[in-house]
């Protein structure tokens, strides 16, 4: 149990630490030591200026990216993990909208936002101390973007109302939408596995809260499989080494689930 009574929004595990984006106003970023899985412990935290919640976290090597609710303060922060339990701020940028999720690849951060004219924002993070927004993409409709993931030159964006969009980022400064699939309800989280060409979806759809999308055809993604869970699923993470999907959801008796692909 992490001290405090606030919610964890997103989690990223790297090495012996789990980094949690939290709604706690005194520790929006929480660092949990998981070297002993049976006895995790809080090793450190970061208190951001203001009281806006942290929504998303992504780790790339020794660099951590933290996204938060929109405010007069920056929405995207970059931290050094040279000392993993004590992240140190390198840079930040004001995006003027919520950073609901962030995915980093090839020197660019792809940020999911609720902005109806730029649901996907692209930030150049090649120089972490001087971040700059270099592009954005207005996806069809006005559905908020909640989740983003990807591999190679492809980014996948999850939105409200079941919008699953495939975006070509071979030219990061000119992203273009190339594919679509309807999951029928809010897409809360995504995890992409390049080796299998599958994207795992945490969803609000009744009878299909967990979905697996086949993206071997980027222009025509299709349903590979689904699972009916007791309640909405809010987060997913696939570990290829054990071939398991780990999920978190809203069910009071099963907040944490482990799913075995078949």
C-alpha positions as CSV (number, residue, x, y, z in Angstrom):
1,X,0.0,0.0,0.0
2,X,1.5,3.3,-1.1
3,X,1.1,6.0,1.6
4,X,-1.8,8.4,1.0
5,X,-5.3,7.7,-0.4
6,X,-5.0,8.9,-3.9
7,X,-5.3,6.9,-7.2
8,X,-2.5,5.6,-9.4
9,X,-3.3,6.5,-13.0
10,X,-0.6,4.8,-15.1
11,X,2.4,2.6,-14.3
12,X,5.7,1.8,-16.0
13,X,8.1,-0.8,-14.7
14,X,11.9,-0.5,-15.4
15,X,14.6,-2.5,-13.6
16,X,13.8,-2.7,-9.9
17,X,11.4,0.2,-9.9
18,X,7.8,0.8,-10.8
19,X,7.0,4.4,-11.6
20,X,3.4,5.5,-10.9
21,X,1.6,8.6,-12.2
22,X,-0.7,9.5,-9.3
23,X,-3.5,11.9,-8.3
24,X,-1.7,12.6,-5.0
25,X,-1.1,16.3,-4.8
26,X,2.1,15.8,-2.8
27,X,3.7,13.1,-4.9
28,X,2.4,13.1,-8.5
29,X,5.2,10.7,-9.4
30,X,5.8,7.8,-7.0
31,X,8.8,5.5,-7.2
32,X,8.2,2.0,-5.9
33,X,11.0,-0.5,-5.3
34,X,9.8,-3.9,-6.6
35,X,13.1,-5.8,-6.3
36,X,11.3,-8.0,-3.8
37,X,7.9,-8.4,-5.5
38,X,6.3,-9.8,-2.3
39,X,7.2,-6.6,-0.4
40,X,7.2,-3.5,-2.6
41,X,8.1,-0.3,-0.9
42,X,8.0,3.4,-1.7
43,X,11.5,4.6,-2.4
44,X,10.9,8.2,-3.6
45,X,8.5,10.6,-5.1
46,X,8.3,13.9,-7.0
47,X,6.0,16.8,-6.0
48,X,5.0,18.9,-9.0
49,X,4.1,22.5,-8.7
50,X,0.3,23.0,-8.3
51,X,-2.3,20.4,-7.7
52,X,-3.1,19.0,-11.1
53,X,-3.0,15.2,-11.4
54,X,-0.4,13.2,-13.2
55,X,-2.0,11.1,-15.9
56,X,0.8,9.2,-17.7
57,X,4.3,7.9,-17.4
58,X,6.8,6.4,-19.8
59,X,10.4,5.3,-19.3
60,X,13.0,5.1,-22.1
61,X,16.4,4.0,-20.8
62,X,17.4,6.4,-18.1
63,X,14.8,9.0,-19.0
64,X,11.3,9.3,-17.6
65,X,8.4,11.2,-19.2
66,X,5.5,12.3,-17.0
67,X,2.3,13.8,-18.3
68,X,-0.3,15.6,-16.3
69,X,-3.6,17.4,-16.3
70,X,-3.7,20.8,-18.0
71,X,-3.0,23.9,-15.9
72,X,-0.9,27.0,-15.9
73,X,2.1,24.7,-15.4
74,X,3.7,22.4,-18.0
75,X,1.9,19.2,-18.9
76,X,4.9,17.2,-20.0
77,X,8.0,16.7,-17.9
78,X,11.3,14.9,-18.5
79,X,13.4,13.4,-15.7
80,X,16.8,11.8,-15.5
81,X,16.8,8.4,-13.8
82,X,20.6,8.4,-13.3
83,X,19.6,7.8,-9.7
84,X,16.4,5.7,-10.3
85,X,14.9,6.3,-6.9
86,X,15.5,10.0,-7.1
87,X,14.3,11.4,-10.5
88,X,15.8,14.8,-11.4
89,X,14.1,17.3,-13.7
90,X,15.7,17.9,-17.0
91,X,13.0,19.8,-18.9
92,X,9.3,20.5,-19.4
93,X,6.9,22.0,-21.9
94,X,3.4,23.5,-21.8
95,X,1.1,21.8,-24.2
96,X,-2.0,23.8,-23.2
97,X,-4.0,20.5,-22.8
98,X,-4.1,17.3,-20.8
99,X,-1.3,14.8,-21.5
100,X,-3.5,11.7,-21.1
101,X,-0.8,9.3,-22.3
102,X,2.7,9.5,-23.7
103,X,4.8,7.2,-25.9
104,X,8.4,7.9,-26.8
105,X,10.4,6.6,-29.8
106,X,13.2,7.9,-32.0
107,X,13.7,11.2,-30.2
108,X,10.0,12.1,-30.3
109,X,7.2,12.0,-27.7
110,X,3.7,11.2,-28.9
111,X,1.1,12.6,-26.6
112,X,-2.6,11.7,-26.5
113,X,-4.8,14.7,-25.6
114,X,-8.5,15.6,-25.4
115,X,-8.0,18.6,-27.8
116,X,-10.5,18.3,-30.6
117,X,-8.1,19.8,-33.1
118,X,-5.0,17.9,-32.1
119,X,-5.7,14.6,-30.4
120,X,-2.1,13.6,-31.1
121,X,0.7,16.0,-30.3
122,X,4.3,15.3,-31.4
123,X,7.1,16.8,-29.2
124,X,10.8,16.7,-30.1
125,X,12.6,15.3,-27.1
126,X,16.1,14.8,-28.6
127,X,17.3,17.7,-26.4
128,X,15.4,17.0,-23.2
129,X,16.2,20.4,-21.7
130,X,14.7,22.3,-24.7
131,X,11.5,20.5,-25.6
132,X,9.5,21.7,-28.6
133,X,6.2,20.8,-30.2
134,X,6.8,20.0,-33.8
135,X,3.5,18.6,-35.1
136,X,0.0,17.5,-34.3
137,X,-2.7,15.5,-35.8
138,X,-6.4,16.2,-36.0
139,X,-8.1,12.8,-36.1
140,X,-11.7,12.5,-37.5
141,X,-14.4,13.4,-35.1
142,X,-14.3,15.0,-31.6
143,X,-13.5,12.0,-29.5
144,X,-10.8,12.5,-26.8
145,X,-7.6,10.6,-27.1
146,X,-6.9,8.6,-23.9
147,X,-4.1,6.2,-24.9
148,X,-1.1,6.0,-27.2
149,X,1.5,3.3,-28.0
150,X,3.4,2.0,-31.0
151,X,6.4,0.3,-32.6
152,X,8.7,1.3,-35.4
153,X,7.2,4.0,-37.5
154,X,3.6,3.3,-36.4
155,X,1.6,4.8,-33.5
156,X,-1.7,3.5,-32.2
157,X,-4.1,6.0,-30.6
158,X,-7.1,4.9,-28.4
159,X,-10.0,7.3,-28.0
160,X,-13.4,7.6,-26.5
161,X,-16.4,5.9,-28.2
162,X,-14.3,3.0,-29.4
163,X,-11.9,4.9,-31.7
164,X,-8.8,2.9,-32.4
165,X,-6.6,4.7,-34.9
166,X,-3.4,3.7,-36.7
167,X,-1.0,6.6,-37.5
168,X,2.0,6.6,-39.8
169,X,4.9,8.5,-38.2
170,X,7.6,7.6,-40.7
171,X,7.9,11.4,-40.9
172,X,7.3,12.4,-37.3
173,X,6.6,16.0,-38.2
174,X,3.9,14.9,-40.6
175,X,1.8,12.2,-39.0
176,X,-1.0,10.7,-41.0
177,X,-3.9,8.4,-40.0
178,X,-4.0,5.2,-42.1
179,X,-6.2,2.7,-40.3
180,X,-9.3,2.4,-38.0
181,X,-11.0,-0.2,-35.9
182,X,-14.2,0.3,-33.7
183,X,-13.8,-1.3,-30.2
184,X,-17.4,0.0,-29.5
185,X,-16.5,1.8,-26.3
186,X,-13.8,4.0,-24.6
187,X,-10.2,2.8,-25.1
188,X,-8.5,3.4,-21.8
189,X,-5.0,1.9,-22.4
190,X,-3.0,0.2,-25.1
191,X,0.1,-2.0,-25.3
192,X,1.7,-2.9,-28.7
193,X,3.7,-6.1,-29.3
194,X,5.7,-5.8,-32.5
195,X,6.8,-9.4,-32.6
196,X,3.2,-10.6,-32.9
197,X,1.7,-7.6,-34.6
198,X,-0.9,-7.4,-31.9
199,X,-2.2,-4.5,-29.8
200,X,-3.7,-5.3,-26.4
201,X,-6.7,-3.0,-25.5
202,X,-8.1,-2.0,-22.1
203,X,-11.7,-1.1,-22.9
204,X,-15.1,-0.1,-21.4
205,X,-17.1,-2.3,-23.8
206,X,-19.5,-4.6,-22.0
207,X,-18.6,-8.3,-22.7
208,X,-15.3,-7.3,-24.3
209,X,-13.4,-5.2,-21.8
210,X,-10.2,-6.9,-22.9
211,X,-9.5,-6.9,-26.7
212,X,-6.6,-7.9,-28.9
213,X,-6.3,-6.2,-32.2
214,X,-4.4,-7.7,-35.2
215,X,-2.4,-4.9,-36.9
216,X,-0.6,-7.0,-39.4
217,X,-2.5,-5.0,-41.9
218,X,-2.1,-1.4,-40.7
219,X,-4.8,0.0,-43.0
220,X,-7.3,-2.6,-41.9
221,X,-6.8,-3.7,-38.2
222,X,-9.1,-6.5,-37.1
223,X,-10.3,-8.1,-33.9
224,X,-8.0,-11.1,-33.0
225,X,-9.8,-12.0,-29.8
226,X,-11.6,-10.6,-26.7
227,X,-12.5,-11.5,-23.1
228,X,-15.5,-10.6,-21.0
229,X,-14.4,-9.3,-17.6
230,X,-16.5,-8.4,-14.5
231,X,-15.9,-4.7,-15.0
232,X,-14.2,-2.1,-17.2
233,X,-10.4,-2.5,-17.8
234,X,-8.3,0.6,-17.3
235,X,-4.7,-0.6,-17.9
236,X,-2.8,-3.3,-19.7
237,X,0.8,-4.4,-19.9
238,X,2.1,-7.5,-21.9
239,X,5.2,-9.3,-20.8
240,X,6.5,-11.5,-23.7
241,X,8.9,-13.5,-21.5
242,X,6.0,-15.1,-19.7
243,X,3.4,-14.6,-22.4
244,X,1.0,-12.9,-20.0
245,X,-1.1,-9.8,-20.0
246,X,-1.4,-7.9,-16.7
247,X,-4.4,-5.6,-16.3
248,X,-6.0,-3.3,-13.8
249,X,-9.6,-2.5,-13.7
250,X,-12.7,-1.2,-11.8
251,X,-14.0,-4.4,-10.3
252,X,-13.8,-4.2,-6.5
253,X,-13.0,-7.9,-6.1
254,X,-10.6,-8.1,-9.1
255,X,-8.7,-4.9,-9.4
256,X,-5.7,-6.8,-10.8
257,X,-6.0,-9.5,-13.4
258,X,-3.5,-11.8,-15.2
259,X,-4.6,-13.0,-18.7
260,X,-3.1,-15.9,-20.5
261,X,-3.3,-15.7,-24.3
262,X,-4.7,-18.8,-26.1
